[in-house]
C-alpha cells in the first residue's frame, strides 16, 4: 500500500519544553488513523508540523498527495511567506 503520511523521528521544542520527542509512524493511503493521548502529549503539534504550520526542531514529516510530496516547511515559511512557496525538499 502506498504511504500517505510518513513521520520520521521529529522532535519539536518550545524553549525548554519538549512537545514531541522522536515519534515515528507511517500511514498508508486509505487507512484510518487516530492519535490518542492525554492533554499535552503532542498530538496537535504533530498535526501542525504535518500541515506546515510548525517546523520540527529535528526530524521530518512528509505528506504525499496524488501529485507530489509535501515535506515540512523550510525557514521561509516561518517568516510569513506562503506555505506552498516555502516548501522545500524532495521525496525519496
C-alpha positions in Angstrom: 0.0 0.0 0.0 1.4 3.4 -0.9 2.4 5.7 2.0 0.2 8.8 2.5 2.0 10.2 5.6 5.4 9.4 6.9 6.6 10.8 10.3 10.3 10.2 10.7 11.6 10.9 14.2 10.5 14.6 14.6 11.2 16.5 17.8 9.6 19.9 18.5 10.8 22.1 21.3 9.3 25.3 22.7 12.1 26.7 24.7 12.9 24.1 27.3 9.6 22.2 26.8 9.8 19.2 24.5 6.3 18.9 23.0 7.1 16.0 20.6 10.1 13.7 21.2 11.3 11.3 18.4 7.9 9.9 17.2 7.8 7.7 14.1 4.9 6.2 12.1 3.6 5.7 8.6 0.0 5.8 7.4 -1.0 4.1 4.2 -3.3 5.6 1.6 -6.9 4.7 2.5 -6.1 3.8 6.1 -8.0 5.2 9.0 -5.6 6.5 11.7 -6.1 8.1 15.1 -3.8 9.6 17.7 -4.8 9.1 21.3 -3.1 10.6 24.3 -3.6 12.9 27.3 -3.7 16.7 27.0 -0.2 18.0 26.3 1.0 14.7 24.7 1.9 16.4 21.4 -1.0 15.3 19.1 -1.8 18.8 17.9 1.9 19.6 17.5 2.4 16.6 15.2 -0.6 17.7 13.1 0.7 21.3 13.0 4.1 20.0 11.7 2.4 17.9 9.0 0.2 20.8 7.9 3.3 23.1 7.7 2.2 25.4 10.4 5.2 24.5 12.6 8.7 23.4 11.7 10.2 20.4 13.7 13.3 21.2 15.7 14.7 18.0 14.2 13.5 15.0 12.1 10.9 15.2 9.4 7.4 14.5 8.3 6.0 14.1 4.8 2.5 14.1 3.4 2.1 12.6 0.0 -0.8 13.6 -2.2 -1.8 12.4 -5.6 0.6 14.7 -7.4 3.6 15.5 -5.2 5.2 15.0 -1.9 4.7 17.8 0.6 7.6 17.9 3.1 7.5 20.1 6.2 8.3 23.8 5.5 11.7 25.5 5.5 12.5 28.7 7.4 11.0 31.0 4.7 7.5 29.7 5.7 8.1 30.7 9.3 8.9 34.3 8.2 5.4 34.9 6.8 5.7 33.6 3.2 3.0 31.5 1.7 3.2 27.9 3.0 3.2 26.4 -0.5 6.1 28.6 -1.7 8.1 27.9 1.5 8.0 24.1 1.0 11.4 22.6 0.1 13.0 19.2 -0.2 12.2 16.1 -2.1 10.6 12.7 -1.6 12.7 9.7 -1.7 
